[in-house]
Structure formats: structure tokens, C-alpha cells
Amino acid sequence: MDQNTELNQQGGEGAGVPTKQPDAAPKKMILQALYGFYDDAGRLWQWVEGQIVDDVEHIKMLVERKAPAVEHKED
């Protein structure tokens, strides 16, 4: 058990504060397969395999829905 975990369990310094920060959203993602869905308004959202997505809102949707995509890292 590390020191932060021990302090949190004992109610000491940092109690109630998560020790791990969430990962930042990627700036670009690349789709590994065709992916799409209809939103609540009935609009079709669709991306093709190999498509690079750089729109922040689209990336947020893809991550939330666990789309078959990975972070695109430019060389």
C-alpha cells in the first residue's frame, strides 16, 4: 500500500481526493473500423475505417461510446 492510499484510508492528508488524475482526451483519433450510431435526435453519425478525427466534440462522443478508435500520433 502506498503512502497516499494509506493517508486516504486513515482520513489524513488528501482524504477523499483521488490519487489518479483522468487521462486527457486525445487530440486526434483514427478509426479502426466502420463505426456509426443514431443520436437521440435521429441524426446518423458515421466514420469510416482509417478516418482521422480531430474535432473535439466528435472525439468526446467516440471515447464515451467506446468506438473502435485509437489515438493518432503524428510522426
Backbone torsions as a table, in degrees:
resi	resn	phi	psi	omega
1	MET	NA	131.2	-179.7
2	ASP	-84.0	170.3	-175.0
3	GLN	-62.1	-41.8	-179.4
4	ASN	-63.0	-43.4	179.5
5	THR	-62.9	-43.9	-179.7
6	GLU	-61.9	-44.8	179.3
7	LEU	-63.5	-40.8	179.4
8	ASN	-63.8	-40.5	-179.6
9	GLN	-69.2	-31.1	-179.3
10	GLN	-86.2	-5.5	-179.8
11	GLY	79.9	18.2	-179.3
12	GLY	-85.5	-152.5	-178.2
13	GLU	-53.4	130.5	178.7
14	GLY	80.4	11.0	-178.6
15	ALA	-59.8	132.8	178.0
16	GLY	81.0	-1.8	179.5
17	VAL	-100.4	125.5	179.6
18	PRO	-61.7	141.3	-178.2
19	THR	-87.9	-15.3	-179.9
20	LYS	-115.2	129.4	178.0
21	GLN	-85.8	145.0	177.8
22	PRO	-66.7	149.0	178.6
23	ASP	-68.5	145.1	177.3
24	ALA	-72.4	147.8	178.2
25	ALA	-66.5	144.5	178.2
26	PRO	-66.8	154.4	178.3
27	LYS	-79.8	-30.4	177.7
28	LYS	-141.9	146.5	176.3
29	MET	-130.5	152.5	175.5
30	ILE	-122.2	130.6	-177.5
31	LEU	-76.8	134.9	179.7
32	GLN	-94.1	-8.3	179.0
33	ALA	-160.6	163.0	173.4
34	LEU	-57.8	134.9	-179.5
35	TYR	-146.0	138.8	177.7
36	GLY	-163.9	164.8	177.9
37	PHE	-162.7	161.1	172.7
38	TYR	-98.6	131.6	177.8
39	ASP	-82.5	-179.6	-177.2
40	ASP	-61.9	-24.4	179.1
41	ALA	-87.8	-0.2	178.6
42	GLY	87.5	7.6	178.5
43	ARG	-81.4	139.8	177.6
44	LEU	-88.1	126.7	173.3
45	TRP	-110.5	127.8	-175.8
46	GLN	-148.2	140.4	177.9
47	TRP	-132.3	147.5	-179.9
48	VAL	-99.7	158.6	178.1
49	GLU	-57.6	132.9	179.6
50	GLY	88.3	-7.7	-179.8
51	GLN	-69.5	133.9	176.9
52	ILE	-95.1	125.5	-178.0
53	VAL	-109.8	127.2	179.9
54	ASP	-126.2	1.2	177.4
55	ASP	-77.5	124.3	-175.1
56	VAL	-56.6	-44.3	-178.7
57	GLU	-67.1	-37.9	178.8
58	HIS	-66.9	-41.8	178.1
59	ILE	-60.8	-42.1	178.9
60	LYS	-59.4	-44.8	178.4
61	MET	-62.4	-44.4	-178.3
62	LEU	-63.1	-43.1	179.7
63	VAL	-65.6	-46.3	-179.6
64	GLU	-60.1	-35.0	-177.1
65	ARG	-93.4	5.0	178.7
66	LYS	54.9	46.8	179.2
67	ALA	-65.9	155.1	179.1
68	PRO	-74.7	75.9	-176.8
69	ALA	-141.4	154.1	177.2
70	VAL	-130.3	162.1	178.3
71	GLU	-63.6	134.9	177.7
72	HIS	-95.4	117.0	179.4
73	LYS	-107.6	123.3	179.8
74	GLU	-81.1	145.1	178.9
75	ASP	-78.1	NA	NA
